[in-house]
Amino acid sequence: MKYTQYFLFVRQRSDRTIIREEWILKIINNPLKTEVQTDGRIRKWSFIKEVGKYLRVILLKDGETVHNVFFDRSFKEEET
């Protein structure tokens, strides 16, 4: 995976050190939801069973460089 310098810096925070690369890959390849921001960055979410939380991955416009990853407390699954 490719990462921005920002991601590598923020990943050192105590609340982010538990985030596994396998979870990031899972979300990139099989997201529950995807949105494109106005700046072209791509948001992807999925539920991580091991921690019982939704994880958001933000990619750059190229769709493969990870810019940010965090547990999203405000994410709600859309009901169908």
mmCIF file of the C-alpha atoms, coordinates in Angstrom:
data_MODEL
# 
_entry.id   MODEL 
# 
loop_
_atom_site.group_PDB 
_atom_site.id 
_atom_site.type_symbol 
_atom_site.label_atom_id 
_atom_site.label_alt_id 
_atom_site.label_comp_id 
_atom_site.label_asym_id 
_atom_site.label_entity_id 
_atom_site.label_seq_id 
_atom_site.pdbx_PDB_ins_code 
_atom_site.Cartn_x 
_atom_site.Cartn_y 
_atom_site.Cartn_z 
_atom_site.occupancy 
_atom_site.B_iso_or_equiv 
_atom_site.pdbx_formal_charge 
_atom_site.auth_seq_id 
_atom_site.auth_comp_id 
_atom_site.auth_asym_id 
_atom_site.auth_atom_id 
_atom_site.pdbx_PDB_model_num 
ATOM 1  C CA . MET A 1 1  ? 0.000   0.000  0.000  1.00 0.00 ? 1  MET A CA 1 
ATOM 2  C CA . LYS A 1 2  ? 1.023   3.579  -0.570 1.00 0.00 ? 2  LYS A CA 1 
ATOM 3  C CA . TYR A 1 3  ? 0.683   6.166  2.196  1.00 0.00 ? 3  TYR A CA 1 
ATOM 4  C CA . THR A 1 4  ? 0.930   9.938  2.530  1.00 0.00 ? 4  THR A CA 1 
ATOM 5  C CA . GLN A 1 5  ? 3.389   11.417 5.028  1.00 0.00 ? 5  GLN A CA 1 
ATOM 6  C CA . TYR A 1 6  ? 0.364   12.747 6.919  1.00 0.00 ? 6  TYR A CA 1 
ATOM 7  C CA . PHE A 1 7  ? -0.967  9.205  7.396  1.00 0.00 ? 7  PHE A CA 1 
ATOM 8  C CA . LEU A 1 8  ? 2.403   7.930  8.602  1.00 0.00 ? 8  LEU A CA 1 
ATOM 9  C CA . PHE A 1 9  ? 2.556   10.759 11.158 1.00 0.00 ? 9  PHE A CA 1 
ATOM 10 C CA . VAL A 1 10 ? -1.045  10.421 12.407 1.00 0.00 ? 10 VAL A CA 1 
ATOM 11 C CA . ARG A 1 11 ? -0.797  6.626  12.568 1.00 0.00 ? 11 ARG A CA 1 
ATOM 12 C CA . GLN A 1 12 ? 1.516   7.028  15.562 1.00 0.00 ? 12 GLN A CA 1 
ATOM 13 C CA . ARG A 1 13 ? -1.319  8.400  17.730 1.00 0.00 ? 13 ARG A CA 1 
ATOM 14 C CA . SER A 1 14 ? -2.411  6.043  20.500 1.00 0.00 ? 14 SER A CA 1 
ATOM 15 C CA . ASP A 1 15 ? -5.988  5.821  19.195 1.00 0.00 ? 15 ASP A CA 1 
ATOM 16 C CA . ARG A 1 16 ? -4.735  4.746  15.750 1.00 0.00 ? 16 ARG A CA 1 
ATOM 17 C CA . THR A 1 17 ? -2.010  2.236  16.592 1.00 0.00 ? 17 THR A CA 1 
ATOM 18 C CA . ILE A 1 18 ? -4.542  -0.603 16.900 1.00 0.00 ? 18 ILE A CA 1 
ATOM 19 C CA . ILE A 1 19 ? -5.713  -0.169 13.293 1.00 0.00 ? 19 ILE A CA 1 
ATOM 20 C CA . ARG A 1 20 ? -4.455  -3.142 11.282 1.00 0.00 ? 20 ARG A CA 1 
ATOM 21 C CA . GLU A 1 21 ? -3.295  -3.021 7.657  1.00 0.00 ? 21 GLU A CA 1 
ATOM 22 C CA . GLU A 1 22 ? -5.567  -5.968 6.866  1.00 0.00 ? 22 GLU A CA 1 
ATOM 23 C CA . TRP A 1 23 ? -8.573  -3.870 7.917  1.00 0.00 ? 23 TRP A CA 1 
ATOM 24 C CA . ILE A 1 24 ? -7.455  -1.015 5.664  1.00 0.00 ? 24 ILE A CA 1 
ATOM 25 C CA . LEU A 1 25 ? -7.073  -3.403 2.699  1.00 0.00 ? 25 LEU A CA 1 
ATOM 26 C CA . LYS A 1 26 ? -10.478 -4.952 3.403  1.00 0.00 ? 26 LYS A CA 1 
ATOM 27 C CA . ILE A 1 27 ? -12.132 -1.533 3.251  1.00 0.00 ? 27 ILE A CA 1 
ATOM 28 C CA . ILE A 1 28 ? -10.280 -0.450 0.116  1.00 0.00 ? 28 ILE A CA 1 
ATOM 29 C CA . ASN A 1 29 ? -11.247 -3.648 -1.712 1.00 0.00 ? 29 ASN A CA 1 
ATOM 30 C CA . ASN A 1 30 ? -14.721 -4.246 -0.289 1.00 0.00 ? 30 ASN A CA 1 
ATOM 31 C CA . PRO A 1 31 ? -16.237 -1.142 1.319  1.00 0.00 ? 31 PRO A CA 1 
ATOM 32 C CA . LEU A 1 32 ? -19.670 -0.967 2.860  1.00 0.00 ? 32 LEU A CA 1 
ATOM 33 C CA . LYS A 1 33 ? -20.021 2.582  1.487  1.00 0.00 ? 33 LYS A CA 1 
ATOM 34 C CA . THR A 1 34 ? -17.958 4.866  -0.781 1.00 0.00 ? 34 THR A CA 1 
ATOM 35 C CA . GLU A 1 35 ? -18.174 8.625  -1.305 1.00 0.00 ? 35 GLU A CA 1 
ATOM 36 C CA . VAL A 1 36 ? -16.068 11.045 -3.333 1.00 0.00 ? 36 VAL A CA 1 
ATOM 37 C CA . GLN A 1 37 ? -15.306 14.350 -1.618 1.00 0.00 ? 37 GLN A CA 1 
ATOM 38 C CA . THR A 1 38 ? -15.390 17.669 -3.496 1.00 0.00 ? 38 THR A CA 1 
ATOM 39 C CA . ASP A 1 39 ? -11.554 17.684 -3.509 1.00 0.00 ? 39 ASP A CA 1 
ATOM 40 C CA . GLY A 1 40 ? -11.515 14.269 -5.226 1.00 0.00 ? 40 GLY A CA 1 
ATOM 41 C CA . ARG A 1 41 ? -10.439 12.253 -2.205 1.00 0.00 ? 41 ARG A CA 1 
ATOM 42 C CA . ILE A 1 42 ? -12.335 9.014  -1.703 1.00 0.00 ? 42 ILE A CA 1 
ATOM 43 C CA . ARG A 1 43 ? -13.967 7.998  1.578  1.00 0.00 ? 43 ARG A CA 1 
ATOM 44 C CA . LYS A 1 44 ? -14.649 4.326  2.266  1.00 0.00 ? 44 LYS A CA 1 
ATOM 45 C CA . TRP A 1 45 ? -16.225 2.686  5.301  1.00 0.00 ? 45 TRP A CA 1 
ATOM 46 C CA . SER A 1 46 ? -16.692 -0.782 6.684  1.00 0.00 ? 46 SER A CA 1 
ATOM 47 C CA . PHE A 1 47 ? -17.552 -2.388 10.018 1.00 0.00 ? 47 PHE A CA 1 
ATOM 48 C CA . ILE A 1 48 ? -14.680 -4.012 11.909 1.00 0.00 ? 48 ILE A CA 1 
ATOM 49 C CA . LYS A 1 49 ? -16.118 -6.881 13.953 1.00 0.00 ? 49 LYS A CA 1 
ATOM 50 C CA . GLU A 1 50 ? -13.026 -7.285 16.157 1.00 0.00 ? 50 GLU A CA 1 
ATOM 51 C CA . VAL A 1 51 ? -13.549 -3.853 17.714 1.00 0.00 ? 51 VAL A CA 1 
ATOM 52 C CA . GLY A 1 52 ? -17.263 -3.334 17.036 1.00 0.00 ? 52 GLY A CA 1 
ATOM 53 C CA . LYS A 1 53 ? -16.715 -0.031 15.209 1.00 0.00 ? 53 LYS A CA 1 
ATOM 54 C CA . TYR A 1 54 ? -16.876 1.482  11.730 1.00 0.00 ? 54 TYR A CA 1 
ATOM 55 C CA . LEU A 1 55 ? -13.539 2.374  10.180 1.00 0.00 ? 55 LEU A CA 1 
ATOM 56 C CA . ARG A 1 56 ? -13.185 5.152  7.599  1.00 0.00 ? 56 ARG A CA 1 
ATOM 57 C CA . VAL A 1 57 ? -10.358 5.103  5.066  1.00 0.00 ? 57 VAL A CA 1 
ATOM 58 C CA . ILE A 1 58 ? -9.622  8.235  3.050  1.00 0.00 ? 58 ILE A CA 1 
ATOM 59 C CA . LEU A 1 59 ? -7.714  7.757  -0.188 1.00 0.00 ? 59 LEU A CA 1 
ATOM 60 C CA . LEU A 1 60 ? -6.210  10.343 -2.504 1.00 0.00 ? 60 LEU A CA 1 
ATOM 61 C CA . LYS A 1 61 ? -7.730  10.882 -5.973 1.00 0.00 ? 61 LYS A CA 1 
ATOM 62 C CA . ASP A 1 62 ? -5.595  8.042  -7.335 1.00 0.00 ? 62 ASP A CA 1 
ATOM 63 C CA . GLY A 1 63 ? -7.753  5.602  -5.345 1.00 0.00 ? 63 GLY A CA 1 
ATOM 64 C CA . GLU A 1 64 ? -4.777  3.768  -3.853 1.00 0.00 ? 64 GLU A CA 1 
ATOM 65 C CA . THR A 1 65 ? -2.781  6.145  -1.639 1.00 0.00 ? 65 THR A CA 1 
ATOM 66 C CA . VAL A 1 66 ? -4.011  6.086  1.975  1.00 0.00 ? 66 VAL A CA 1 
ATOM 67 C CA . HIS A 1 67 ? -4.272  9.599  3.431  1.00 0.00 ? 67 HIS A CA 1 
ATOM 68 C CA . ASN A 1 68 ? -6.153  8.972  6.683  1.00 0.00 ? 68 ASN A CA 1 
ATOM 69 C CA . VAL A 1 69 ? -7.786  6.143  8.625  1.00 0.00 ? 69 VAL A CA 1 
ATOM 70 C CA . PHE A 1 70 ? -9.869  6.416  11.786 1.00 0.00 ? 70 PHE A CA 1 
ATOM 71 C CA . PHE A 1 71 ? -12.796 4.940  13.668 1.00 0.00 ? 71 PHE A CA 1 
ATOM 72 C CA . ASP A 1 72 ? -15.849 6.955  12.626 1.00 0.00 ? 72 ASP A CA 1 
ATOM 73 C CA . ARG A 1 73 ? -18.198 7.332  15.595 1.00 0.00 ? 73 ARG A CA 1 
ATOM 74 C CA . SER A 1 74 ? -20.768 9.266  13.574 1.00 0.00 ? 74 SER A CA 1 
ATOM 75 C CA . PHE A 1 75 ? -21.152 6.779  10.672 1.00 0.00 ? 75 PHE A CA 1 
ATOM 76 C CA . LYS A 1 76 ? -24.598 5.200  10.368 1.00 0.00 ? 76 LYS A CA 1 
ATOM 77 C CA . GLU A 1 77 ? -25.435 2.405  7.962  1.00 0.00 ? 77 GLU A CA 1 
ATOM 78 C CA . GLU A 1 78 ? -28.152 3.328  5.520  1.00 0.00 ? 78 GLU A CA 1 
ATOM 79 C CA . GLU A 1 79 ? -31.249 1.237  5.918  1.00 0.00 ? 79 GLU A CA 1 
ATOM 80 C CA . THR A 1 80 ? -32.597 -0.379 2.751  1.00 0.00 ? 80 THR A CA 1 
# 
